[in-house]
């Protein structure tokens, strides 16, 4: 990814295709497989037990509120990661919007 990659108003709201291309970049030191998943599907088909699964990168749409009212001009997307814990008994939600990592 270089500085010519388009961003909306400098917010860093990159398209998922930028992320997928970055994972396939020659400088990535190990092979990375990226699978697309969207909210129209249920989570039942996700390979939670696959030993090669490193984690999930999640993108959610956000619409900020000011004094309880939605501000459509400020809406955007938020990226965060979910990683498996020890022996996949739990998962860590590494969303920066929280004060600390949450286990689920």
N, CA, C and O atoms as a DFTB+ gen file, in Angstrom:
416 C
 N C O
     1  1       0.847      -1.163       0.000
     2  2       0.000       0.000       0.000
     3  2       0.894       1.227       0.000
     4  3       1.820       1.317       0.805
     5  1       0.635       2.155      -0.874
     6  2       1.454       3.354      -0.926
     7  2       0.598       4.588      -0.688
     8  3      -0.615       4.491      -0.504
     9  1       1.230       5.726      -0.694
    10  2       0.522       6.975      -0.399
    11  2      -0.503       7.349      -1.469
    12  3      -1.346       8.214      -1.230
    13  1      -0.450       6.718      -2.644
    14  2      -1.419       7.046      -3.693
    15  2      -2.731       6.294      -3.511
    16  3      -3.676       6.522      -4.266
    17  1      -2.812       5.393      -2.515
    18  2      -4.041       4.656      -2.279
    19  2      -5.128       5.629      -1.849
    20  3      -4.932       6.393      -0.905
    21  1      -6.286       5.612      -2.536
    22  2      -7.327       6.586      -2.204
    23  2      -7.917       6.371      -0.815
    24  3      -8.166       5.240      -0.396
    25  1      -8.132       7.460      -0.125
    26  2      -8.784       7.456       1.176
    27  2      -9.863       8.542       1.132
    28  3      -9.744       9.519       0.393
    29  1     -10.892       8.362       1.913
    30  2     -11.945       9.366       1.967
    31  2     -11.601      10.387       3.036
    32  3     -11.613      10.066       4.225
    33  1     -11.295      11.607       2.632
    34  2     -10.985      12.712       3.530
    35  2      -9.870      12.382       4.520
    36  3      -9.838      12.930       5.621
    37  1      -8.958      11.491       4.135
    38  2      -7.841      11.161       5.005
    39  2      -8.219      10.389       6.252
    40  3      -7.453      10.373       7.216
    41  1      -9.388       9.744       6.261
    42  2      -9.853       9.052       7.459
    43  2      -9.265       7.663       7.616
    44  3      -9.377       7.069       8.689
    45  1      -8.639       7.129       6.569
    46  2      -8.097       5.778       6.651
    47  2      -9.138       4.706       6.400
    48  3      -8.864       3.531       6.641
    49  1     -10.319       5.061       5.926
    50  2     -11.363       4.081       5.628
    51  2     -11.067       3.409       4.294
    52  3     -11.661       3.744       3.269
    53  1     -10.141       2.456       4.323
    54  2      -9.745       1.755       3.116
    55  2     -10.784       0.715       2.734
    56  3     -11.479       0.171       3.592
    57  1     -10.881       0.449       1.461
    58  2     -11.730      -0.605       0.943
    59  2     -11.102      -1.955       1.315
    60  3      -9.884      -2.049       1.462
    61  1     -11.912      -2.981       1.465
    62  2     -11.407      -4.304       1.828
    63  2     -10.427      -4.835       0.784
    64  3      -9.550      -5.634       1.114
    65  1     -10.562      -4.406      -0.463
    66  2      -9.644      -4.870      -1.502
    67  2      -8.215      -4.405      -1.239
    68  3      -7.268      -5.091      -1.623
    69  1      -8.043      -3.261      -0.595
    70  2      -6.708      -2.785      -0.228
    71  2      -6.105      -3.724       0.813
    72  3      -4.931      -4.082       0.724
    73  1      -6.903      -4.118       1.792
    74  2      -6.436      -5.044       2.810
    75  2      -6.057      -6.387       2.194
    76  3      -5.015      -6.952       2.527
    77  1      -6.891      -6.897       1.303
    78  2      -6.612      -8.186       0.670
    79  2      -5.338      -8.112      -0.177
    80  3      -4.543      -9.052      -0.178
    81  1      -5.142      -7.021      -0.885
    82  2      -3.927      -6.859      -1.680
    83  2      -2.697      -6.764      -0.775
    84  3      -1.642      -7.303      -1.108
    85  1      -2.824      -6.088       0.356
    86  2      -1.699      -5.966       1.283
    87  2      -1.289      -7.334       1.833
    88  3      -0.102      -7.590       2.035
    89  1      -2.253      -8.200       2.071
    90  2      -1.943      -9.542       2.588
    91  2      -1.214     -10.390       1.548
    92  3      -0.511     -11.333       1.908
    93  1      -1.370     -10.071       0.282
    94  2      -0.717     -10.828      -0.783
    95  2       0.575     -10.160      -1.257
    96  3       1.209     -10.636      -2.199
    97  1       0.963      -9.072      -0.615
    98  2       2.161      -8.328      -1.019
    99  2       3.413      -9.196      -0.879
   100  3       3.505      -9.985       0.061
   101  1       4.378      -9.068      -1.795
   102  2       5.599      -9.876      -1.731
   103  2       6.409      -9.696      -0.444
   104  3       7.177     -10.587      -0.080
   105  1       6.260      -8.584       0.239
   106  2       7.014      -8.355       1.484
   107  2       6.424      -9.074       2.688
   108  3       7.062      -9.122       3.740
   109  1       5.228      -9.632       2.566
   110  2       4.648     -10.399       3.673
   111  2       5.476     -11.673       3.805
   112  3       5.587     -12.437       2.846
   113  1       6.067     -11.917       4.995
   114  2       7.065     -12.990       5.143
   115  2       6.518     -14.417       5.134
   116  3       7.300     -15.367       5.170
   117  1       5.202     -14.588       5.087
   118  2       4.628     -15.937       5.071
   119  2       3.350     -15.901       4.238
   120  3       2.740     -14.842       4.092
   121  1       2.939     -17.044       3.692
   122  2       1.725     -17.051       2.866
   123  2       0.483     -16.737       3.696
   124  3       0.301     -17.276       4.788
   125  1      -0.359     -15.872       3.172
   126  2      -1.582     -15.477       3.849
   127  2      -2.763     -15.762       2.924
   128  3      -2.764     -15.359       1.761
   129  1      -3.741     -16.443       3.440
   130  2      -4.970     -16.696       2.697
   131  2      -6.057     -15.808       3.296
   132  3      -6.234     -15.769       4.514
   133  1      -6.769     -15.109       2.450
   134  2      -7.823     -14.206       2.907
   135  2      -9.140     -14.684       2.333
   136  3      -9.243     -14.939       1.133
   137  1     -10.146     -14.807       3.179
   138  2     -11.471     -15.227       2.739
   139  2     -12.468     -14.119       3.049
   140  3     -12.454     -13.550       4.140
   141  1     -13.316     -13.821       2.103
   142  2     -14.340     -12.792       2.242
   143  2     -15.535     -13.371       2.981
   144  3     -15.950     -14.499       2.715
   145  1     -16.078     -12.611       3.893
   146  2     -17.276     -13.010       4.633
   147  2     -18.059     -11.739       4.910
   148  3     -17.472     -10.731       5.302
   149  1     -19.373     -11.762       4.715
   150  2     -20.147     -10.554       5.012
   151  2     -21.376     -10.894       5.844
   152  3     -21.689     -12.062       6.080
   153  1     -22.056      -9.858       6.276
   154  2     -23.154     -10.005       7.231
   155  2     -24.377     -10.734       6.682
   156  3     -25.290     -11.061       7.441
   157  1     -24.409     -10.990       5.389
   158  2     -25.539     -11.734       4.829
   159  2     -25.452     -13.220       5.156
   160  3     -26.420     -13.954       4.957
   161  1     -24.300     -13.670       5.656
   162  2     -24.106     -15.072       6.030
   163  2     -24.102     -15.184       7.551
   164  3     -23.887     -14.200       8.258
   165  1     -24.342     -16.392       8.041
   166  2     -24.253     -16.618       9.487
   167  2     -22.831     -17.057       9.842
   168  3     -22.077     -17.503       8.978
   169  1     -22.483     -16.929      11.087
   170  2     -21.142     -17.294      11.541
   171  2     -20.963     -18.806      11.662
   172  3     -19.849     -19.268      11.910
   173  1     -22.028     -19.583      11.494
   174  2     -21.938     -21.037      11.664
   175  2     -20.972     -21.685      10.682
   176  3     -20.421     -22.743      10.986
   177  1     -20.750     -21.093       9.527
   178  2     -19.867     -21.684       8.535
   179  2     -18.403     -21.290       8.674
   180  3     -17.571     -21.751       7.892
   181  1     -18.068     -20.450       9.648
   182  2     -16.684     -20.011       9.805
   183  2     -15.820     -21.115      10.413
   184  3     -16.288     -21.850      11.283
   185  1     -14.584     -21.242       9.976
   186  2     -13.712     -22.341      10.425
   187  2     -13.012     -22.057      11.759
   188  3     -11.784     -21.989      11.805
   189  1     -13.768     -21.893      12.829
   190  2     -13.197     -21.540      14.133
   191  2     -12.159     -22.552      14.616
   192  3     -11.209     -22.177      15.303
   193  1     -12.323     -23.802      14.274
   194  2     -11.424     -24.855      14.762
   195  2     -10.235     -25.108      13.842
   196  3      -9.372     -25.916      14.186
   197  1     -10.157     -24.461      12.704
   198  2      -9.062     -24.671      11.750
   199  2      -7.744     -24.218      12.385
   200  3      -7.616     -23.052      12.760
   201  1      -6.756     -25.124      12.513
   202  2      -5.491     -24.746      13.162
   203  2      -4.694     -23.709      12.372
   204  3      -3.797     -23.074      12.926
   205  1      -5.003     -23.528      11.094
   206  2      -4.294     -22.529      10.296
   207  2      -4.925     -21.141      10.393
   208  3      -4.360     -20.164       9.903
   209  1      -6.089     -21.058      11.023
   210  2      -6.761     -19.773      11.169
   211  2      -6.007     -18.909      12.159
   212  3      -5.815     -19.295      13.312
   213  1      -5.582     -17.748      11.711
   214  2      -4.818     -16.825      12.560
   215  2      -5.751     -15.878      13.298
   216  3      -5.464     -15.493      14.432
   217  1      -6.856     -15.499      12.681
   218  2      -7.788     -14.583      13.312
   219  2      -8.734     -13.993      12.304
   220  3      -8.764     -14.401      11.143
   221  1      -9.506     -13.031      12.754
   222  2     -10.480     -12.346      11.915
   223  2     -10.189     -10.857      11.928
   224  3      -9.865     -10.289      12.971
   225  1     -10.306     -10.230      10.777
   226  2     -10.258      -8.777      10.672
   227  2     -11.676      -8.351      10.349
   228  3     -12.234      -8.755       9.329
   229  1     -12.253      -7.544      11.208
   230  2     -13.665      -7.206      11.125
   231  2     -13.823      -5.735      10.742
   232  3     -13.084      -4.874      11.220
   233  1     -14.786      -5.465       9.884
   234  2     -15.112      -4.100       9.491
   235  2     -16.581      -3.875       9.786
   236  3     -17.441      -4.590       9.271
   237  1     -16.871      -2.887      10.611
   238  2     -18.263      -2.570      10.934
   239  2     -18.559      -1.129      10.543
   240  3     -17.697      -0.254      10.623
   241  1     -19.760      -0.912      10.131
   242  2     -20.194       0.437       9.780
   243  2     -20.538       1.168      11.065
   244  3     -21.199       0.615      11.944
   245  1     -20.094       2.399      11.173
   246  2     -20.389       3.198      12.372
   247  2     -21.061       4.492      11.955
   248  3     -20.745       5.063      10.911
   249  1     -21.972       4.940      12.764
   250  2     -22.625       6.224      12.547
   251  2     -22.594       6.978      13.872
   252  3     -23.430       6.748      14.745
   253  1     -21.630       7.876      14.013
   254  2     -21.473       8.599      15.275
   255  2     -22.725       9.399      15.650
   256  3     -23.488       9.851      14.797
   257  1     -22.894       9.550      16.948
   258  2     -24.008      10.345      17.462
   259  2     -23.467      11.516      18.262
   260  3     -22.485      11.391      18.994
   261  1     -24.114      12.636      18.112
   262  2     -23.793      13.833      18.872
   263  2     -25.053      14.212      19.642
   264  3     -26.097      14.486      19.050
   265  1     -24.943      14.224      20.962
   266  2     -26.091      14.496      21.828
   267  2     -27.255      13.566      21.520
   268  3     -28.417      13.967      21.585
   269  1     -26.930      12.302      21.178
   270  2     -27.961      11.300      20.921
   271  2     -28.528      11.304      19.508
   272  3     -29.394      10.489      19.191
   273  1     -28.052      12.209      18.653
   274  2     -28.564      12.276      17.292
   275  2     -27.509      11.782      16.302
   276  3     -26.337      12.142      16.408
   277  1     -27.927      10.961      15.346
   278  2     -27.011      10.464      14.326
   279  2     -26.522      11.602      13.447
   280  3     -27.273      12.521      13.119
   281  1     -25.246      11.527      13.070
   282  2     -24.650      12.531      12.193
   283  2     -24.192      11.808      10.923
   284  3     -23.067      11.309      10.868
   285  1     -25.059      11.747       9.895
   286  2     -24.746      10.980       8.686
   287  2     -23.451      11.400       7.992
   288  3     -22.795      10.564       7.371
   289  1     -23.073      12.661       8.082
   290  2     -21.850      13.120       7.417
   291  2     -20.593      12.531       8.037
   292  3     -19.543      12.498       7.394
   293  1     -20.686      12.067       9.275
   294  2     -19.524      11.513       9.961
   295  2     -19.477       9.987       9.926
   296  3     -18.568       9.379      10.491
   297  1     -20.473       9.356       9.251
   298  2     -20.479       7.901       9.264
   299  2     -19.288       7.351       8.487
   300  3     -18.780       7.977       7.557
   301  1     -18.872       6.186       8.889
   302  2     -17.730       5.551       8.254
   303  2     -17.632       4.109       8.697
   304  3     -18.617       3.518       9.140
   305  1     -16.452       3.547       8.579
   306  2     -16.232       2.162       8.962
   307  2     -15.155       2.086      10.026
   308  3     -14.305       2.968      10.142
   309  1     -15.209       1.016      10.796
   310  2     -14.231       0.791      11.853
   311  2     -13.693      -0.625      11.705
   312  3     -14.466      -1.573      11.570
   313  1     -12.367      -0.775      11.730
   314  2     -11.710      -2.067      11.608
   315  2     -11.200      -2.514      12.963
   316  3     -10.685      -1.703      13.733
   317  1     -11.340      -3.805      13.263
   318  2     -10.718      -4.371      14.459
   319  2     -10.426      -5.842      14.224
   320  3     -10.875      -6.421      13.235
   321  1      -9.676      -6.442      15.133
   322  2      -9.217      -7.816      14.975
   323  2      -9.720      -8.690      16.111
   324  3      -9.835      -8.243      17.253
   325  1     -10.017      -9.939      15.783
   326  2     -10.366     -10.950      16.780
   327  2      -9.373     -12.091      16.606
   328  3      -9.247     -12.658      15.520
   329  1      -8.665     -12.425      17.691
   330  2      -7.639     -13.464      17.641
   331  2      -7.987     -14.608      18.590
   332  3      -8.585     -14.383      19.642
   333  1      -7.612     -15.844      18.219
   334  2      -7.889     -16.971      19.113
   335  2      -6.985     -16.947      20.330
   336  3      -5.821     -16.554      20.249
   337  1      -7.536     -17.371      21.458
   338  2      -6.752     -17.492      22.681
   339  2      -6.142     -18.880      22.790
   340  3      -6.137     -19.641      21.822
   341  1      -5.641     -19.199      23.940
   342  2      -4.980     -20.469      24.203
   343  2      -5.880     -21.644      23.839
   344  3      -6.990     -21.762      24.358
   345  1      -5.415     -22.499      22.962
   346  2      -6.127     -23.693      22.515
   347  2      -7.545     -23.383      22.047
   348  3      -8.421     -24.246      22.106
   349  1      -7.772     -22.175      21.589
   350  2      -9.059     -21.732      21.044
   351  2     -10.229     -21.923      22.004
   352  3     -11.369     -22.115      21.581
   353  1      -9.932     -21.869      23.300
   354  2     -10.994     -21.955      24.298
   355  2     -11.753     -20.631      24.404
   356  3     -12.888     -20.591      24.880
   357  1     -11.119     -19.560      23.960
   358  2     -11.739     -18.235      23.968
   359  2     -11.128     -17.432      22.827
   360  3     -10.152     -17.860      22.212
   361  1     -11.700     -16.282      22.550
   362  2     -11.215     -15.395      21.485
   363  2     -11.027     -14.012      22.070
   364  3     -11.808     -13.578      22.917
   365  1      -9.983     -13.310      21.616
   366  2      -9.697     -11.952      22.082
   367  2     -10.234     -10.939      21.079
   368  3      -9.899     -10.986      19.896
   369  1     -11.065     -10.028      21.559
   370  2     -11.553      -8.918      20.747
   371  2     -10.597      -7.747      20.979
   372  3     -10.568      -7.172      22.067
   373  1      -9.818      -7.399      19.956
   374  2      -8.813      -6.343      20.093
   375  2      -9.291      -5.006      19.534
   376  3      -8.503      -4.248      18.968
   377  1     -10.564      -4.722      19.691
   378  2     -11.143      -3.473      19.219
   379  2     -10.553      -2.302      20.020
   380  3     -10.638      -2.280      21.248
   381  1      -9.969      -1.349      19.329
   382  2      -9.343      -0.204      20.000
   383  2     -10.360       0.702      20.684
   384  3      -9.976       1.578      21.460
   385  1     -11.628       0.511      20.417
   386  2     -12.661       1.318      21.066
   387  2     -12.854       0.928      22.524
   388  3     -13.460       1.671      23.295
   389  1     -12.337      -0.247      22.902
   390  2     -12.404      -0.690      24.294
   391  2     -11.118      -0.313      25.004
   392  3     -10.089      -0.119      24.357
   393  1     -11.160      -0.209      26.300
   394  2      -9.976       0.155      27.074
   395  2      -8.941      -0.953      27.149
   396  3      -7.761      -0.694      27.385
   397  1      -9.388      -2.203      26.946
   398  2      -8.489      -3.360      27.014
   399  2      -9.078      -4.457      26.133
   400  3     -10.235      -4.385      25.718
   401  1      -8.260      -5.478      25.855
   402  2      -8.745      -6.606      25.068
   403  2      -9.851      -7.331      25.844
   404  3      -9.764      -7.481      27.063
   405  1     -10.877      -7.772      25.140
   406  2     -11.973      -8.488      25.761
   407  2     -11.926      -9.941      25.317
   408  3     -11.672     -10.223      24.145
   409  1     -12.170     -10.871      26.244
   410  2     -12.248     -12.263      25.836
   411  2     -13.701     -12.672      25.710
   412  3     -14.570     -12.196      26.442
   413  1     -13.943     -13.559      24.771
   414  2     -15.319     -13.999      24.521
   415  2     -15.400     -15.503      24.557
   416  3     -16.477     -16.068      24.370
